Amino acid sequence: MSNIFCLTICVSAYITIFMLDIAYNEDWTWTHSRTDVETCPQDYFIVKYFGPVERDRLSPVNAKMRSGKCAESCAEDILGGKPEKEARQHWKEVLSLHEPVTEKDKFQKVVCLDQLNDVVDNILAAFSELKTTITDTQTTYNQDVKGLKCPVSGFIDFETKKEFIELKTQWSGAMLPLGKDGQIKKRKPYALSAPRPHTIRQASIYTYLARKKPIVIYASAFDYKIFDEDNCERMQQSYLNSSFQDIRISAFTRQNLLEDSNDILDLTRRITPNFNHYVWNDIDTDTLAIIKQLWRCE
């Protein structure tokens, strides 16, 4: 029996059961990560959530991702009153335990460990400039949306009485090969004049859910930038409303796709894959080969 035939039987048996009640499953919600057409295109969406490979093999946590979480958590602890030295030491130790997912990620981890304290410094400086009082952290919201059979949900980093704050970190990129002296070559993160488009779409969801105005902070080892409706046109309510409609339409389209399909192979017949998209870049060769078999790719 061929590998693809075995794969077809196993995947179809699993997905058929799930697909019949996807729209009514109380555990399913439409999040930014499940609806954003840039960071989660349709081919990636169906493989990530209904495919034959483990989620951690499809979306491995790399050094930048781990570092962002550590920097955010460290700043949250300090803002919450935890002794600063203790917080910094703890989260640096957590980051040091990161298992690199690729050879390049091994060097990226070194860069991130070196920059962690500076990134935290700039996060704290940004909050100091805002002169605001944090009322809640790590809050989950769920809200029904017209046309969707499952709610839209979001996980908000920081909230005040009138705003929510979405924190993003930027890290220098490790570059290979190493320099002639054996040192890691680094690419400084791009200076942004506005939040990235997928961050705007994420903010639009949170604005809808929390009914608060958004603030986005980007912090790197070199500086920080704060974006809000006063200094960024794309953070104004009219633009956010339009972005949220894009998210709602994406969720509605994917809902219909799931309801009209019997199994994952039926789904793959309806979607043209693009394996040149960056979302596939960090997936190991063996895993990617399994995924490509769903589309009969050689």
N, C-alpha and C positions, 0 to 999 in steps of 0.2 A: 504494500500500500504506500503510495507516494506521500511525501511530507505535506504537500499542499492539500491533498485529499483529507489527510488527518486533520490539518488545520481547519479546513472548511467544516468538517463535521463538528469539531469541538467548539469553534467560534459560533457557528450557526445555532447549535443547541443552547449555548449560553445567552446569546443576544436575543433570540426569538422570545424567550421567556420574559426578558427585561423590557423589550420594545413594546410589548402589548399593553403595558401599563405605565409607560414612561411619563405620560402627561398627568397621571394621577398619583405618582409616587410621592408620598409626603416628604421624603428626604431630599428630593431634587429641587434645586433652585437655580435661577438664571443669574450668574455672576458675571463680573467683568471678564474674568479669565475664560468663561465659556461662550462669550458672545462677541468679543472683539475680533473683527475680521482681519486685523493686522497681526496681532500677537497669537491668535488662535484661528487660523483659516479653517475652512470646512473639512478639508482632508485630515488635518491634524486633530480637529475636534472629534471626529468619529473614531479615530484610532486611539486618541488619548482616553476617551471615556467609555468606549465600547469595544476596543480592540483586544488582540490576543496576547499583549505583552504587559508586564507589570508597570505600574505608573512611574515608579522610580527609575526604571530603565529608559522610559520615554522622556521624562522630565527630570534629569539628574540635577541636584542642587550644586551649582558650581561655586567657586570661591567668592565671586562678586555677590551672588545672591545671599550666601551665608553671611558675608561681611555686612551687607546692608541690614540684615535682621539683627546682627550683633550690635551694630552702631545705634540702630533705633532703640533696641532694648536697653542699651547702656544709658542713652540720653533719657529714656523714660524713667529708669531707676534714679538717676541723679535729680531730675526734675521732681520726682516723687519724694525726695528727701533722703535717699540712701547715700551713705558716705561716698564721695566721688572717687577716692582712691580705690576703695573696695569694689565699686561698680566697674571701673575701668579694668582692674586686674581680673575680675571674674569673666567679663565678656571677651577679653583678650585670650584667656585660657580656653573659653568655649570655641573661639575661632581657631585656635591652635590645634584643636581636635578634628578639624575638617579633613575629610578624606578626599583628595583631589580626584576628579572624574576623568581627567585627561593628563597627558604629560605637560601641556601648556598650563593647565589649571594648577599644577604643582608650583609653578613659578608665580602664577597669579596670587596664590595664597600668601606667598612671601611678600609681595607688593602690598596686599591688603592688610596684613599684620603690621607692616611698617607705617601704613597710613591711618590705621584705625583711630588712634588718639586725636589726630588732626581733624578727621572727619567729625568725630564727636564734639570737638571744640567748636566747629563751625555750626553744627546743629544747635548747640547751646547758645551760640551767638545769635543765630536766627531767632530763636525763641525769646531771647533777651530783647532784641529789636522790636518784636511784636508787642511786647509789654502786655501780654494777655494771661489770663488765668485758665489753666487746664481744668476742666470739670470731669471729663471722662476719657478713658483710654481703651483701645482695643474693643470697641463696641460693635456688635453684630445687629444689622437691621434686616427685616424682611417686609416686603410690601407687594400686594397684588397689583398687577398692571393689566389694563384692558387688553383683551385678545390673547393673553397668556394663561395657560392652565396651571402653571406653577409660578410661585412668587419670584420676584427679583430680590436679590440679597446683596449685602455689602458689609465689609469689615473695615471700620474707620479707625485710623491710628490715634488721633487726638481730637478732642472736642472742647470748645468753649461754649458759653451760653448762646452765642449767635453764629459761630463759625465752626467748621471742621478743618483740620489741618492734615493734608496728605504729605508725608515725608518721603522723599526719594534721595538716594545716595548715588554718588558717582565716584568711580575709582580709576586710577591710571591703569591702562592695559599692559600686561606683560607681553613682550614681543619676542618671538623666536626667529632666528637663532640668537643665542646669547652673544654679547659683545666679545671682542677678542680678548678682553681682560677677564672674561668669565662672569661679568656683571649682567644683571637683567636689564635689558633695554625697556623703557617705559614710554607709553603714549599717553599724554595728558588728556583728560576728558574734555569734550567739546564744551565751549561756553554757550549757554542757551539764551536766546532772546525771548523765548516763550516755552511753556511746558510742552512736552512731546505730545503728539496727537492722541496716543493711547492713554496718556495720563489725563488729558482733557475728557476723553470719553469715560474714564473711570470716575473723574470728579463729577461728571453729569449724573451718573448713577447715584452717587452719594448725596448730591444736592437734592435729587428727587426723594431719596429715602429719609434723609435727616431733616429736610426743609431748612437747611442752613447754608450760609454762603461759604464757598470754598477758598482755602488758602493752600498753595502748593509750595513746599520748600525743597530746593535741590541743594544738597551739601556735598562738597568734595573735600579733599585734603588742602585745597588752595583757597576756597572761598565758599560763599553760599549765595543763593538768590531766592527771593520771595516773590511769588506771583499771586495777584488777587485781581478783583474786578477793576481796581483803580489804575493798575499799571499794565494790564493785559486785556485786550479786547476779547480774546477767546475765553476769558474767565467770566465774562458778563452773562447775565441770565439768558438772554436771547440765543446766544451761541450754545450755551449748555443745554437749553431746551432742544435745539436742533440735534445736538450730539446724542442726547438721550433717545430721541426718536430713531436715530441710526441703530442704537443698541436694541431698542424694542423691536424694530423690524428684523434685525439679525436673529434675535431670540424667536420671534414668530416664524421666520423661515425655517430655522432649525427644528422647532417644534413640529412643523408640518412635515419636514423631511423624516423625522423619527417616526411619526405616526403612520406615514405612508410606506414605511419599509418593514420588511419581515425579519431581516437579519442583517449582519454587518456586510455580507457580500452583496446584498441588495443595495445597501447604502453606497458601497464603493462603485456600483454601476451607475449611480446618479451623480457622482462627483469626480471631476478630473483632478488628479493629484499634481502638486508642484513640489518635487523633492529638492528644488533649488532654493526654496524659501529658507530663511535663516532658522526657522523653528526646528529644522531637522539637523542642524549643524553639529550638535553635541551628542547625538545618538550614536552608539557604537555600531560597527559594521554588521555584526550578526543580527542585532535587533532590527536594524533598518532593512536587512534582507528579508526578515519575516514579514515586516510591514509591506514591503513592495510586492510580496506574493499575493496580497489581497487584491492587487490590481493586475496580477499576472505579469509583473515587471520582471525582466531578466536580471 
